[in-house]
């Protein structure tokens, strides 16, 4: 599908032409493609920009999914994908991709712009259970900014009590304080 807002190398223009348009200030890189520099970066565009990378066998997960959902502002340097197809696939051999070959259940996926992405709740749990400081910071920031996603993530953990490192994720999510909670504490102690 050719989008009027996303350009991928080889569809209409070569990589050299797209890169030249970036240098001229006409395009900006996004995911695996390019978008007009004056276009608004939406959830649809972020997801669609990963279509060449994800294909029909993989799903965007972890910090890549958080970026698609708007949980983090900056596109990750290395995208995370996880197997969504029932059959095993040859892992991607891209230096900018981290592959997780364990199959993600279909119930934990949403489809945005034809691209499978882990649900916001599952994404927040995966970030919160990670030992990586960048993932933990992203989880805390997103949880503070989106209390509805935080509630969904806590409910997801309650439904999956034996999820690997779920206790760690629960502790991280339970430690998140909402901004208005902090305001109330300050008001009563001042």
N, C-alpha and C positions, 0 to 999 in steps of 0.2 A: 504494500500500500504506500503510495507516494503522498506525503503530507505537504501542504503548502507552507507549513511552519518548521518542518525539520528536513534537513538535508543530510543524506548519508553518502559517503564516498562510493562512487560508481553508479548511483541511481540516475542523477541528472548531470552531476559535475564530478570531476576527478578530485582526489584528495588534494592535489596541488592547487586546483582552482578554489576549493573550499578554504584551504589555508591562506591563500592570497586574499580572499574575501575577508577573512579574519584580520589580516594585517591592514586592510583598508578600513576596518571598523564596521563592516557591513554585517558580519556574522560573529557569533560567539560559540565556543565549543560547549556541548552538553552531552553527557553520556558518550555514546559511540557516534554521535553526529554533531550537527551544527544547527543553530537557530538564528533568526534575525536578531541583531544586537538590540533592537528596540522592542522586541516581543517580551511579553510577561512570561516568566517561567512558572508553569502550572504543574500540578500533579500529573495531569495527562501527558504533558510534554516530557517531564522527567521519566515517567514510566516508558513512554514510547521510544525515548532516546536509548533505552537499554534493550530494545527488541532484537537488534542484530546479535547482541551478546547472549541474551537469555534463550532465544529461540523457543521451540515448543517442548523442550526436555528439561529446562531449568527454571528456577524462580529466583528473583532477587530477594535476598534476605539480609538480616542484621543491619549494618550501618547503611547499606545500599537501599534497603527497604525503608529505613528511617528517612533517608534523603527523599525518596519518592513520596512518602506520606507527609513530608514537611516537618518531620521531627528534628532534623538537623538542617542547617542552612547551606553548608558547603558540600559539594559533591565529594565523595571519598576518593582518595588517590587510587585505591584498589577496591574494586567491587567484589561483593560476596554473592555467590550463587549457590543454590542447593538443588539437588535432583528433585524434580517434581513428577517425572514420568515413572511408571511402574517398572519398566525395564532399565537395567543399567546402561549408561551411556559412556562413551569415551570422554574422559575429563577434558575440559578446555585447556589448551596449552597457551594461554595468554599471560604475560607477566603482570598485567594489570588486574588479574582476576584471582580470587581465592575460592576454590571449589570445595563444597561440603557434599560428599557423595551419599550421605544418609538421606533416604527419601523423606520429604516433608509431607505430612498428611494433607489431603485436599481440603479438609475442613479448616486448615490454618492458612489457606491462600485466598487472596482476592485477585480479580483480574481487572487491570486498569489499562485502557488503550490496547487491549489484546495481549498484555504482558502479565504473567503471573508474578505476584509479589506477596510476601508473607503479610498476614493481617497486622494491623497496628498493635493489637494486644500481644501477639506472638513475637513481633519484632521487639517490643519493649522488654519482654521477658528475656529474649535472647541477648539483648544488650546488657541487661541487668545481671545476668549470670556469667558474663564474660570476665576473665581475669585482666583484660586489657583496660588500662586507665582511660584511653580515649573513648572506648565503648561505654564505660561506666559514667564518664562525664556526660556523654550524649544521653544516656538513659536518665540520669538525674535531671538534666536540663529539660528534656522532653516531658518527663513526668510532672515537673513543676508547671510547665506551660500548658499542659493538656490533662486536667484532672479526669476527664472522661476516659481517656486512653489509660491512665493510671488505674482507674477503677476496673476497666475491662481486663487489664493485665493481671490484677489481683484475682479477679474472678477466674481467669484462665488458669492461673496457678492453683487455685482451689480445686478446679476440675481435673488437674493433672498433678496429684500429690507426689508421684514418683518420678517426675521429670528430672533428668540429670542436672545437678547444681541448682535445683529449684529452691532449695533453702537459702542459698546465697542470693538468688534473685529476689526472694521474698524479703530478706533483710535489707537489701538495697532499696527496694520499693517502699518498705515500711519506714525507712529513715527519711524519705522525701517529705519535706514540709512544704505545704502550699504557701504562696506569698501572703494570702489573707490570714492564714493561721499565724504567721509571724507578726502581722500587724496587730492581731488581737492580743498576743502575748505582750508586745511592746506597749499597747494601750493600757493594759491592766497593771503592768509593772512600773509605769512611768508616773 
